[in-house]
Amino acid sequence: MSSTSRSKPNRVEQIKAESQFLAGTIRDDLSSDAATFGKDNLQLLKFHGTYQQDDRDARVSLRQQGKDKAFSMMVRCRIPGGRLTSRQFLAHLDLCDLLGNSTMKITTRQTIQLHGIVKQDLRQTIATINSLGLSTFAACGDVNRNVMCCPAKKNSPVHQAIEQLTKDLAEELAPRTTTYRELWVLDDKTGERHLVEEHSATREMSDTTEPLYGPTYLPRKFKCAVISPDDNCVDVYTQDLGFIAIVQQNEVVGYNVVVGGGMGTTPSNSATFPALAQPMAFCLPKQAIDVAKAVLIVQRDHGNRSDRKVARMKYLIANWGLPKFRAAVEDVLGYSLESPREVVIRQTDDHMGWQSQEDGLWSYGLNIENGRVSDGKTVHLKNALRQLAEFHQEEIRLSANQSLIFCNIPADKREQFDSILKGSQVRSTEETSLVRRHSLACVALPTCGLAVTEAERRLPFVMDQLEAVLQSLELDRSQFTVRMTGCPNGCARPYAADVALVGKAVDRYTLFVGGTLRGDRLAFLLKDMVTSEDIVAELTSLFIAFRNHRLNDETLGDFCHRLGGESLLSLCHQSRESEDFTTALSAKGSL
């Protein structure tokens, strides 16, 4: 395989090349009494769906006691389109109690993460997940990860087609090495590990083991999604690869293929940047899988394998230009593709609250703030979800907004659903403000090793104050996205949001504005190094400017985009000197 860069492959590339298809010495580490895995194996474990982390809140006190860090594992599932059975969901609740830290996280990629799994319990955790008909394999690592799709339960031919393509992509783009089964999966009859005749540690290196990926897999992670044009709830333009259905007479006649999205950036490195996917071509439904494989192969063979900071496919496309990239894809395919067709993304639906499935049944979308499922002193969310899943043993779907959708609910069960939520003091979607419903936060502190500041633990308190401010300004019915991340890697898709706060330094954020709820435009940097104490004040001045100077039904993101940074900062400064600013801040109780 060739590479765009002639430089020496980075250390991770060497680890993959020497791993015998992701085996490394993980088996030996699992047999060891040590609390941690070897450094090289930590890179390989990502492909198996798990990261080693430590409790950063406890670092100082442990160091003072002369103790090591409090290490544990995060385990992530691969759940195409976020579709689960109630049994699978309940089992994850059990796992987070029995083997984890009693909480679980619904992610922005429609899957579930368990935290606090100690090394000695890792095998049992992953084996249990596989016994449910799920897998953690390829949930992380330099491969195609969880494939996203609209989670709404619909019976239309269009929705059935995009759900089927999601499933097919997940299967066809999955790694083929048997290492995962050998390490983690128990035989249902014997209870023994699955072993192949030729042990992975001595297996001959051959591309036939991984016909799509080869022995070194991709240069970096790869993400894809499928949507219909009436709903971009999974942010298709933030993906490496996206398929947008082209619909005629309620039938999918093909897909616009978009390529090169990705949120991560390193502010100190000008060669890095967030990007939205660009329309590359149109393909027929029967061509979609082959096109996906061809795109992946071009990235595999030409992506940067020397510098992981610029190894995502968006950088290859930026360096080559889209025409050259498309030509390379067509060369792999052996035929030409049509040009993209005209398509308009009409809206984004968070699918929360009661929604008709058009088959006489209902779905209920329950907003899970920042995706964290746990029980508190007064609010017993985990208990409520357990009751709902046991009471109504039907399909459950995970949304890209870190929330849950309970499907196939008869009309006569709706009242019981509501009463279960009330009984556990859980705020229903109907009682949740629009600004909170459209907010996202990554995990950040204390478990993410990359976080420089808070996100998931801070945003709820910011929302408490913003709700009062927006109500005071009579903007509480306006829909816009607010996203917060603990670092610039962008796991909560901040650079496509109306408003985003991205961790830059300890207790300091960069404020971005100007994206859209539709996810089809990048935000721009408005103000750098905003302190946590100034977040609400900065946003209040922005909201006042928006209320006073918007055009008709202009959205917040469109308003910011129209004005641009300099004019917007001037209006925000004027807002700070107005009586409205003092009144609005008083409403949130800060003065």
C-alpha positions, 0 to 999 in steps of 0.5 A: 500500500502506498501513502501520500506521505513519504515520511516514516510511519508513526508509532501507531502504524508500527504497532498495528503492523506488528500486532498480527491483526490486532492481537498484540499481547493483549491475551498476556495482559489479560492474564496479568494481575497488573491494573493496567495494559501495556502501552502498545496494547492500549492502541490495539484495544481501541479496535476492540471497543475499549479505552483505558482511562483514569479518574482525573478527579482522584489523581492529586489525592492518590499521588499524595498517598503514594498510590497509582492512578485509579485506572479503569476501562471505558467500553463502547458498543457498536449499535448500527442506527442505534437500534436495540431490544429492550432486553439489550438495553436492560442488560446494559443497565445491569452491566453498569451496576454490576461491573461499571461505575453505576452510570452509562453514557448514550453517545452522540453516535447512537451507541452506549458507553460503560465507564469504570470497568476494572481490567479484571472485569473487562472480559466478562463485560465484553463477553456479556455484550456479545451474548446479547447479539451486540458487539464492541468490535470496531466501535473505536480504532482506525476503522469504520465505526458505528454507522448512524441513521435516523432513529425514528420508527417509520414504516415508509419505503424510504426509511426502510431503505436507509435503515437497510443500507445502514445495516449493510454498511455496518456489516460490509465495512466491519473488520474480518480478523478472528482476534476479537472472537478469540479474546472475548467471545464465549462459545454458547455451548462450551463456555470456552473462548473461540480459538482458531486452529492457527493462533493469532500470535503466529498467524501469517500476515496476509491481506486475505485476513483483512481483505478490505483493511489489510494488516495496518487498517486505516490511517485514522478513524472513519465515520459514516451515516445515512439520511433521507433529505427530510431529516438530518438528525445525525449530522451527515455532513460531519461524517467522513462518508455520508449517503443522502437518499434521493427520493422520487415518488416515495422511493429511494432511486439513489444516493448523493455521496458526500465525503470529507467531514470531520470535527477534530482540530488542534488550535496550535496546528494550522494544518488542522481544521474542522470540515463538512463533507462535500457532495462527490457523486450520485450512486444507485442503491445497488452501487452504494456498498461498493462506493463506500468500500472504494472511498475507504480503500482510497483513504486506506492507501493514500491517507497520511500515516506519518502524522495522526493529527492530519490523518483523517480523510478530510485532509487527503481531500483538502490536499488533493482536491475533490476532483482528484479524490473522486477520480481515485474512487472511480479508479477503484470502482472501475466505472464512473459515477454520476454528478450529485443531484440537487437535494435540499435538507429540509429540517432536523427533528430530535424525535423527542416527545410523543410521535405517531409511527403511522401504523397506529402505534406511538414512539416516545422520545425521552430527552436524556441530558448529555446522555448520562444515565444515572440515579441521583438523590431525587431524580431516579432516571436509571430506575425509571428507564428500567421500569419503562423497558420492563413494562414495555418490552419493545424496541428502543432506539438511541438518537444522535442527541444522546437520548432515547426513543421507546417504539411501538407503544399502543395509545392505551399505554401512553398514560402509564409511560407518563406516570412512570416518569413522574413517579421517579421525578424524571423531567419529561420531554414536554417539560424540557426546554428547547434549548436543553433538548438541543444541547450536547456535551461530550464526557470530558472530565473526569475520565477523558484523558484529552479534556482540558476543561468540563463539559458534561458536568458543566453544561446542565448548570449553564442550561439552568441559567440560559433557560431563565435568560431566554424566557426573560428575553422571550426567546424560549421558543427559538430552536438552536443548538448549544454544544460544549466539549472539553477539548477541540477534538469535537466529539459533540460536533460543536463546529456545526452548531449555532452556538458552541463552547470548546475547551481551550485551556483550564476553565477557558472556552472558545466561543463559536457561532453561526452553524445551523440546526440543519448541520450544513454550515460551519460555525466561526470563532467569535471569542476566545478564552471565555471563562466558565464564569462569563459563559452566560453573560457572553451568550446573554449579550448574543441573545439580546443582539439576536432578538433586537436585530434578527430579520423576520424568522431568521435563526440564531445561526443564520443571524450570526452568519449574516453579520459576521464576527466584527459586526456581531461583536459590536452588537454584543458590546452594545447589548452589554451596556443595555438595561435588557442585559442587566434584567436578563442576567438578574433573571438567571440569578447571577447579580 
